[in-house]
Amino acid sequence: MNRRSFLATTAAAAAAAASASVPRLGATPAAKTFVLVHGAWHGGWCWSKVASILRGRGHTVLTPTQTGLGERSHLLSRSIDLDVCVTDIANVLKWEDLTDVILVGHSFGGHATSGVADRMPERIRHLVYLDAVILENGQTAFSDLPKEFVEGRIKLAQESSGGLSLPPPPAAIFGITNREQADWVQSHLTPHPFATLTSPLKLANKVGNGLPATYIVCTDPLFPTLESSRDWVKAHGWKTLEIAAGHDAMVIAPDRLADILDNDTA
């Protein structure tokens, strides 16, 4: 091989190696698929800022609203139980042909997260419980709450809607101290289907179904009614992360939460 041929061959090999190691312009090799599930009284709208940040990084993000809430509040009925909430999210994964999903459940959305993991683990890459309620098979949202608290909720539902729904609380309950954020959240909250709080979660397997799972605790302040869920997570040795924000961290600290979801949970 003469000098000119040697140099040409060497250059071609170097170019091929560089092409293999450097992503094409616009490629997103680390792109992920997130399904973000909201909590009680909320809707997919509460994830708007987090979703925008993650999409800006090249990820696919879906923010479904469960039946009877948000833009689907016109469907509110007594037939909406916890099974319906699980099916809402399971159908998103099915009909959108989603696999390798990072499924994130906030607060009440933890029920659907556990339920979907039980039904279709093969579609899920990682479970994330954001300050969420953890229920085992047969438990209801009221199972681990004080009797007086539950009786108060039942009375409020009866007085406000004949037991159909639970009216939304002040946004401050969710740890929101910024007036603009609180006003925005308050204007979007809708009554929550009451049967979802009294019907049991049905699981054929253990919570999480053996999938990788992370629990994110909102610490500023701690949400008092989640103490039993935090204790459950600790007892079962799940990975736990913290975010210094109130319960509605997706509204209060969307940038920090997006970083955690993108970098620390998959």
Legacy VTK file of the C-alpha trace (Angstrom):
# vtk DataFile Version 3.0
C-alpha trace
ASCII
DATASET POLYDATA
POINTS 266 float
0.000 0.000 0.000
1.478 3.389 -0.975
1.467 6.413 1.279
-1.555 8.036 -0.407
-3.672 4.862 -0.098
-2.641 4.401 3.540
-3.671 7.930 4.462
-6.998 7.600 2.648
-7.761 4.302 4.407
-6.819 5.749 7.802
-8.989 8.823 7.243
-11.973 6.703 6.218
-11.616 4.533 9.316
-11.418 7.582 11.578
-14.494 9.110 9.958
-16.459 5.892 10.430
-15.474 5.705 14.094
-16.477 9.319 14.670
-19.786 8.773 12.911
-20.546 5.792 15.148
-19.735 7.621 18.372
-21.354 11.008 17.710
-25.183 11.193 17.517
-26.718 12.571 14.360
-27.943 16.141 14.529
-31.306 16.175 16.278
-31.008 12.627 17.606
-32.026 11.977 21.226
-30.450 8.644 22.241
-31.517 9.140 25.879
-35.131 9.974 25.052
-37.613 8.538 27.551
-41.371 8.111 27.722
-43.142 9.589 30.744
-46.780 9.155 31.742
-47.601 11.622 34.530
-50.684 10.876 36.644
-52.312 13.627 38.722
-53.786 13.520 42.198
-57.229 14.176 43.700
-59.132 17.275 42.504
-56.450 17.856 39.853
-56.160 16.972 36.177
-53.486 16.578 33.552
-53.211 20.380 33.533
-51.157 20.372 36.762
-48.200 18.798 34.929
-47.992 21.457 32.192
-44.695 23.030 33.274
-42.933 19.751 34.057
-44.167 18.263 30.782
-42.926 21.269 28.829
-39.456 20.995 30.377
-39.182 17.261 29.704
-40.447 17.607 26.128
-37.887 20.339 25.581
-35.240 17.728 26.399
-36.554 15.403 23.705
-38.713 13.132 25.851
-42.227 11.902 25.127
-44.648 13.022 27.849
-48.333 12.208 28.315
-50.481 13.786 31.048
-53.851 12.000 31.024
-56.785 13.220 33.094
-58.771 10.618 34.996
-62.530 10.323 34.468
-64.664 12.924 36.245
-61.882 15.446 36.790
-60.369 18.436 34.984
-61.529 18.686 31.372
-63.409 15.411 31.959
-65.359 16.766 34.935
-68.555 16.651 32.877
-68.357 12.850 33.204
-68.577 12.917 37.001
-70.831 10.100 38.248
-71.283 7.644 41.104
-69.945 4.824 38.911
-66.400 6.205 38.927
-64.487 4.002 41.336
-60.799 3.147 41.759
-61.044 0.512 39.034
-62.042 3.211 36.552
-59.026 5.321 37.524
-56.678 2.396 36.935
-58.330 1.599 33.607
-58.018 5.246 32.520
-54.234 5.044 32.715
-53.905 1.440 31.546
-55.799 2.359 28.396
-53.427 5.236 27.693
-50.499 2.809 27.643
-52.474 0.334 25.541
-53.969 2.635 22.917
-50.916 4.864 22.589
-48.784 1.720 22.112
-46.440 2.764 24.901
-43.617 0.610 26.226
-40.569 1.269 28.419
-42.699 3.809 30.304
-41.648 5.801 33.345
-44.996 5.941 35.156
-45.282 8.772 37.667
-48.174 8.998 40.134
-48.727 12.022 42.359
-50.691 11.713 45.604
-53.992 9.938 44.762
-52.400 9.061 41.403
-50.331 6.466 43.249
-53.382 4.172 43.192
-53.510 4.101 39.391
-49.731 3.712 39.266
-49.887 0.576 41.414
-52.900 -0.732 39.531
-51.338 -0.322 36.099
-48.086 -1.896 37.282
-50.150 -4.879 38.427
-51.949 -5.216 35.083
-49.222 -4.535 32.534
-45.721 -4.630 34.010
-44.243 -5.502 30.623
-44.924 -1.947 29.413
-43.253 -0.194 32.347
-39.603 0.693 32.849
-39.797 2.465 36.212
-42.441 3.477 38.753
-42.271 6.850 40.468
-44.512 7.723 43.417
-44.442 11.483 43.982
-45.654 12.140 47.538
-48.175 9.440 46.731
-50.524 7.164 48.641
-49.426 3.531 48.826
-52.232 0.986 49.090
-52.039 -2.785 49.264
-54.635 -5.123 47.793
-58.099 -4.549 49.235
-57.298 -1.240 50.881
-59.121 2.011 50.170
-57.884 5.598 50.255
-59.439 5.846 53.726
-57.968 2.617 55.131
-55.038 4.145 57.038
-56.552 7.506 57.922
-57.940 8.487 61.354
-61.614 7.688 61.896
-62.464 11.319 62.653
-60.823 12.475 59.424
-62.735 9.931 57.338
-66.044 10.795 59.008
-65.428 14.457 58.247
-64.821 13.700 54.565
-67.972 11.588 54.351
-70.021 14.354 55.943
-68.573 16.979 53.607
-69.338 14.855 50.552
-72.917 14.301 51.703
-73.521 17.966 52.435
-71.963 19.256 49.203
-73.209 16.720 46.655
-75.278 14.021 48.311
-72.194 11.796 48.413
-71.333 12.134 44.737
-68.055 14.000 45.163
-65.688 15.721 47.551
-65.337 19.480 46.989
-61.825 20.829 46.425
-59.945 22.257 49.408
-58.001 25.549 49.436
-54.862 25.327 47.292
-52.772 26.137 50.369
-53.438 22.570 51.544
-51.040 21.423 48.825
-48.158 23.451 50.215
-48.512 26.287 47.725
-47.486 29.618 49.239
-47.041 31.660 46.065
-50.259 33.641 45.491
-50.151 33.432 41.697
-49.582 29.667 41.755
-52.291 29.175 44.374
-54.838 31.179 42.368
-54.029 29.199 39.218
-54.404 25.844 40.949
-57.583 26.897 42.770
-59.200 27.971 39.504
-58.570 24.534 37.989
-59.531 22.207 40.853
-62.744 20.205 40.423
-64.823 18.043 42.805
-63.360 14.559 43.213
-65.454 11.394 42.563
-66.168 10.110 46.070
-66.451 6.412 45.183
-62.752 6.411 44.260
-61.995 7.039 47.932
-64.205 4.259 49.310
-63.615 1.505 46.733
-60.669 -0.903 47.177
-57.555 -1.171 45.054
-57.447 -4.601 43.444
-53.974 -6.082 43.049
-53.052 -9.627 42.072
-49.413 -9.060 42.994
-47.406 -7.153 45.571
-47.389 -3.369 45.320
-45.136 -2.368 42.432
-45.193 -5.888 40.994
-41.413 -6.212 41.290
-40.682 -3.255 39.020
-37.989 -0.673 39.798
-39.660 1.943 41.991
-38.735 5.297 43.493
-40.644 7.273 46.100
-40.173 11.061 46.124
-40.990 12.799 49.400
-42.024 16.465 49.309
-40.430 17.826 52.473
-41.386 21.508 52.673
-43.702 20.831 54.390
-44.366 17.115 54.823
-47.925 16.170 53.835
-49.424 14.837 57.091
-51.847 12.259 55.670
-49.003 10.444 53.881
-47.195 9.320 57.023
-48.365 5.707 56.697
-47.262 5.616 53.036
-43.824 6.974 53.909
-43.545 4.354 56.652
-44.538 1.615 54.182
-41.884 2.698 51.691
-39.210 2.757 54.403
-40.206 -0.676 55.685
-40.024 -2.165 52.186
-36.663 -0.644 51.336
-37.727 1.328 48.280
-35.404 3.949 46.843
-36.400 7.302 48.349
-35.565 10.805 47.150
-36.540 14.179 48.565
-37.560 17.484 47.043
-37.709 20.641 49.160
-41.170 21.698 48.036
-44.775 21.389 49.134
-47.095 18.565 48.080
-47.819 20.063 44.635
-44.151 20.019 43.655
-45.016 19.935 39.947
-46.479 23.432 40.330
-44.142 24.807 42.995
-40.791 23.534 41.692
-41.231 22.187 38.146
-37.571 22.596 37.157
-36.248 20.705 40.170
-38.854 17.975 39.791
-38.129 17.594 36.067
-34.437 17.162 36.880
-35.214 14.429 39.399
-37.535 12.586 37.007
-35.058 12.864 34.153
-31.849 12.032 35.983
-32.525 10.100 39.176
-35.371 7.667 38.622
-34.619 5.634 35.511
LINES 1 267
266 0 1 2 3 4 5 6 7 8 9 10 11 12 13 14 15 16 17 18 19 20 21 22 23 24 25 26 27 28 29 30 31 32 33 34 35 36 37 38 39 40 41 42 43 44 45 46 47 48 49 50 51 52 53 54 55 56 57 58 59 60 61 62 63 64 65 66 67 68 69 70 71 72 73 74 75 76 77 78 79 80 81 82 83 84 85 86 87 88 89 90 91 92 93 94 95 96 97 98 99 100 101 102 103 104 105 106 107 108 109 110 111 112 113 114 115 116 117 118 119 120 121 122 123 124 125 126 127 128 129 130 131 132 133 134 135 136 137 138 139 140 141 142 143 144 145 146 147 148 149 150 151 152 153 154 155 156 157 158 159 160 161 162 163 164 165 166 167 168 169 170 171 172 173 174 175 176 177 178 179 180 181 182 183 184 185 186 187 188 189 190 191 192 193 194 195 196 197 198 199 200 201 202 203 204 205 206 207 208 209 210 211 212 213 214 215 216 217 218 219 220 221 222 223 224 225 226 227 228 229 230 231 232 233 234 235 236 237 238 239 240 241 242 243 244 245 246 247 248 249 250 251 252 253 254 255 256 257 258 259 260 261 262 263 264 265
